[in-house]
């Protein structure tokens, strides 16, 4: 087989393939074997009729036609691999010679993944929440923790948010009591926003002995109701004075005020850090995608749209929900649902192109060790042997896809080490803290971090599932 590639305008190439008649005759022979299983001849078991008998009976034409259908995709696949043609859509194939006899020649117009430019990728800046809790948040957390030790004391002033009101509540609609909204001696913390959207507004400023009447719509309903609220007491929650002695007597974890306060700060900081880490990948991907001016190829977008819809349907099925029933209940058709995935699909395609561009610009490659590590990780995940995982990739010609995923993961890792991270006030954040370094940065691509490199939501293991 001989093959060559000619670049065309846009992200397209034309692949030319020529197969000598002697080589193609093997495909014709295989086609006769296929036909033999479908043709019954007296004296021969099904599929056992020799080629010369079949050829004498039906001629070579049907077998050659069958061979062309079966073999051309294989020859095209070999040519694509030989010339590293990165297909993103089904090629348009035209047979140019050998349909009746002689050498087989065909050409295929192929849409390929474009190479985009991402100027400024090395100077990306992303804005994140601060991982450090502010003073107000710390004080609020301290007060919340002390509530369990607080005491209620009457106050001689109008009720304010945070006070506890003892109330008798009567609610009716058209003269009938509203279920669940009639009670006595209810201790209600003003500011909770319960009962109605404006319930707290009516009670703010009330004093013991007041009786309030108003009309409002109870939460969870659409019909207004008539409310009567008798305030029998207004109390403030008084928190204990925190001392080392008090903490030692009332808590088992802390013996000093400093230790107690530090524990609260640490807990809030850990929560903040988790939130910030969840922001990094979406923010970084968004910033990277913004550098891509080229429109993504429609074929790639359509493929990603279908992948996202299939993923949604798989998630529904895992939850025991029939996708068709779900579509019916939401009043959407498949096409409408598919089109709804377009914005996310376009972003995913741009992210794919941008990460490949970064990998190319930085000379990032997938090593044999990287591949072996992926095989080993997936073997552990699926309870198989690494060599079997490798065989699946090789048999399904999915190794190039795995290599691309590894390179993109490394490119994202490179970006994580070079992006500037700031909070909303513009203060620079500790990148090492956020990405979770476990050792000093030596500017390589093999760091251990507490983050997910995959900007597209696809892990390398997904390629095995797709290939199967």
N, C-alpha and C positions, 0 to 999 in steps of 0.2 A: 504494500500500500504506500502510495505517495500522497503527501498533503502539503498545502501551503496556505498562508493567510494574507489577505489584503485588507488594509484599513479602509474604512468608508467614513463618510461624514457622520458627525455625531458619535454617539457611543455604540457604533456598529462595526463589525468586520465581516468579511466574506471568507469562508473556509472552502478551499478546493480539495477534493479527494479523488484519487484515481486508484482503482483496484484492478490488478491484472486478471485476465480471464482464468488463468490456472488457479489463482488464489480464490477467486469467486466461485469456482466450480465446487469447492468444498462446501460453500453455503448452499449451492444448488442441491448437492448430495444430502445435506441436512434437511432441506425443504422436502425432498422426496420421502425422507423418513417421516416427516410430519404428515405428509399426504397419505402415506401408507397406513397410518392409524385411522384415517377417515374413509379410505376406499376398501371395499371388500371384494377380493378376487377369489374365484374358486380354486381350491387346492392350497391356499395360503392362509395361515393364521393372521388375525388382525395385527397389522403393523409389521408383518414379516415379508411382505412382497418386495422382491429386489428392485433396484432402481431400473434395470434394463427392461423388466416386465412392465413397470408403471410407465416408463418413457415410451414404450411401444404402444401402450394402451391410450394414454392421454396426451403424449407429446411433452416436450420440455418446457413449453410456454407457461403452464400453471406453476411449475416448480420454480422457474426463473422469477416469475412475479412474486411468489411467496418468499423467495430468497431475498429479493430486493426489499420487501417490507420488513423482513426480520433482520437483515444484516446491515442495512444502511445506518440505523441508529448506533450499532456497535462500532462501525468504522468511523462515524462522526465522533463518537465518544473518544476513540483513540486519538483522533486528530486534535480534538479539543484539549485533551490532556497533554499531548505532545507539544502544543504551542501555548499552553497556559492561557487558554481562552476562558475568561471568567463569565460564563453565561448567566444571564438574569431572566431569560425568557425562552420559550420554546423556539428553536430556529426554524426558519422558512427554507425548506429543502426543495431543490429542483434537480431532477435527474437529467443530465446533459448527454449521456452516452451509455450504450450497453443495455438498453431495455430489451432488445431482441437478441443480441449476440455481442461477442467481443468484450473488451475491457469495459468495466463499469466506471462511469464518471458522474460525479454530482457536485453541486455547490450548495452551500448553506449560508444564508444571511443571518448573522447572529447578533443579538443585542447583548452588549457586555456591560459590566459594572463600570461606571465612569470613575475617573480619578479626579477628585475635587481639590480645591485649594482652601486651606484654612489659615489665612494670614493672621498672625498675632496669637496663635495657640499657646505659645510659650509665655505669654504675659497675661493669662486669664486672671480675672478677679471675681470672686463670688461673695455675696453678702449673706451672712447667716445670723441666726439668733446667738446671743452671747451665752456661753456655757457657764457664766458666773452669775449666780442669783444676786439681785439687787437688795438693798437694805430693807425696802418696804416688804418684799417677798419674804425675807428672813423673819422680820417681825411678825408678819401675818402667820407664818408657819409656827412660830413660837407660841403665839396666842391660841392657834387652833389646837396645838398639843396640850396646852394648859387648860383648855375648856373642861376637860373631864375632872379637873380638880377645882373648878370655879364654884362660886356660891351666888345665889340670886338674892339681891337686896332691893327693897322698894326704893323708888326714886320719886321725888316731888317735883317733877318737870314733865313737859310733853314727851311722848314716846318718840324715840329716834331709832334708826336702823341699828340692829344689834341688840336692842332691848327685847325682853320677853314679856309678852302681854298675855294675861289670863283673860279669856273671852268666852262669852256664850254666843254661839252662832246659830242663826235661824235663816233658812233659805227656802223660798217658795217660788213656784211658777204657776200662774193662773190659780192661785189659792191652794195649790197642792205642794206638799213638802218635796224638796229635791233630795233624793236618796244620797246619803253619804255626806251631806253638807248641813247637818243639824246636830249640834253637840254642845255640851256645857263644860265649863272649867278646862278649856283647851289652852295649853301653854304654847303660844305661837311666837317664834323668833321673827321679829320684824326684819324684812330684807330677804327672806327666803323666796319670795315670788310665787307662793303657792296660791291656790284657790282660783284667782282670776289675775289677768295681766295687771290690773290696777288696784288689786286688793291692798297692797302695802301702801300705795299712795293715799288711800282713804284712811288708813290707820295711823299714818305718820302724823305726829302732833297731838294724838289723842291722850287723854288723861284718865286715871281711874274714876269710874262713875259715868263716863260718857256713853251715850248710846248713838250709834251711827246707822243710818239707813241709806241705801244706794242701790242702783240697778247695774248689774254687770253680767258678763257672760262667763260662766264657769269654764275652766280649762277642760278641753276634751269634748266640749259640746258646741253647738251652733246657736242655741236659744238663750237669750238673756233671762236672768232670774232676779228676784227681789231679795236683798240681803238686809238683815238686821244684826248688828254686832254690838253687844254690851261689853264694855271694858271694865273688868272688876279689879284688875291690878296691873301696874306697870313696874317691872323689875329690870335691873341692870345686872349683867353677869360680871362679878368681881373676881379677877384672877388672883391667885396667890402671889406673894412676893417671893421671887426665886432667890434662894441662897444655897450655899454648899450644904448647909445642915438640912434644909428642906428637901433638897434633891436626894440626899443620902437616906432620908427617912421615907420618902414617897416613891422613889424609883429604884429599880434594881440595876439599871444599866450605867447610871452616871453618879459620880460622887461630887463633882464640881460643876459650877455654872459654865466655866470655860469648856469643859468636856461636853456638856449637854448642847451648848450653842454650836460647837464645832461639829457634832454629830448631825445637827439639823442642816448646817451648811453643806456638809459632805453629801447628805441625802439629796438635797436640792440640786447640788452640782452634778451628781450622778444622773439625776433625771434630766437635767438640762443637756448634759453631754450626749445622752442617748437621743434626745430630740434633734440636736445639732448634727449628729452623725447620720441620722436619717435624712437630713436635708442635703448633705454634701453631694451625693451622686445625682439626684435630680437637678440640683443647681448647677453642678459642673457640666452635666450633659446639656442643659439648656444653654449655658454660656458657649459651649463648643459648637452646638448646632447653629447658634446665631452667627457664627463666622462663615457658614456655608451659604453663599449667594446663589449657587446653581439650584434649579428646581430638580427634585428627585425624579428619576425615570418612572413613568406611570406604571410600567410593568412591575417594578419593584414595590411600588406603593400598593398595587392591587394584590400582590402576593402577601405582603405584610398584613393587609386588611383581612384577607382570608385566614391567615394564621391567627390573628387576634380574635376573630369571630369563632374559629374552631377551639381556641383556648377557652373562651367564655363558655361555649357549649360543653366542653369537657368538665369545667368547674361546676356547671349546673348539674350535669349527670352525676358527679361525685357527691353532690348534695341531695341526690335523689329526685331532681327536678327534670321533667321532660322538656327539652328545648322547644319543641313545637308548642306544647301547652304554655310555656313561658312566653313565647312570641305572641300567641293568641291572647293571653291575659294582658300583655302590655300594649296590644293593638299595633304591633309592628310586623312588617314582613321582613324576610331575610335580606332583601336588597336594601331596604331602609336601614336595617340594623348594620349591614355591611358598610354603608356609606357613613354611618355615624362613627365608624372607627378611623375614618380618613385622617383627621388631624393627628391622632397618636401615631398612625402608620407613617405619615410623612416625617414626623419627628424621628421615629425609629430608623427610617431609611437614611435620613441625613446623619444621624449619629453613627450608623454603620460606616457611611462613606467618610465621615470626618475622622473616626478612629483609625480607619485604614490609612488615611492620608498622614496622620501623625506617626503611625508605625513606619510608613515608608520614609517620611522625612527624617526620622530619628534612627533609621536603620535597625529597627526592632525586628527580631526574627524569633521563630519558634524552634527551639533546639530539640534534638532527639530525647534529651532528658525531660523536657517539658511534655512531650508526647507520652513518654513512658509514665510520667507522673499522672497525667490525665487518665490513661488506661487503668492505672492502679487505683486511683480514686473512684472511678466508675465501677471497677470490679468489686471494691469494698461496698459501694452503695447498692449494687444490684446482686451481691452475693455470687459473683462469677469469678472466673480467672481472668487476669489481665490479658493473657494471650488470646482468649476468646473475644474479649472486647475489641482488641486490635484487629482480629480477623473480620469482625462485623464491619468495622470501618473500612478495611481494605476491600472486602467483597462488594461493598456498596459504594465504593469510590468516594467515601465521605472524609478521607484523611485531609484533603485540601480545606474542607470546611472547618475541621477541627483546628488545623494550623491557623486559619484566619481568626478563629475565636481566641486562640491563645495570643496571637499578635495584638488583637484589639484589647484583650485584657491587660497585656503588658503596656499598651499605649495609654490606657486609662490610669494605670499605676504610675506611669511617667507624669501624666498630667497632675495627679494627686500630689506628687512631690514638688511640682513647680507652680501650682496655682496659688494666688494670694487670697487668703481668707480673712474677711473683716466682719465686724458686727455692724448693726444698723447705724451706729454712730461713726463708723469709719475706722474704729480701732482695730489694729491687726490682732488676729487670733493666733494661738499656738497650734500650728499645723500638726506637729508631732502628737500633741494631745488628742486632737480631733481624729486623725486617721489611725491612732492607736499603735504607734511604734513600740516594738518590743526590744529594739536594740538601736544603736547609733546608725544614722543614715550615711551610707557609703556611696550613695548615688548609683546603685545598681537597680536591677528590676526584680529582686527576689526578697523584698521585705515582707515581714509578717504584719498584717494590719487587721483591725476589726471592721472591715468594710467589704462590700460586694462590688467587684470590679465590673459587673455586667450591666452596661447601660441600656441594653435592649430587652432585658428580662429573659434572656436565653442563656443557659449554662451549656458547657461543652457536652454534658451528658445528654442534653436534648437531641444532639445530632445522632446519637446511637438509636434513640427511639424513632427518629424520623427515618433513619436508614433502614430500620427493620420494617 
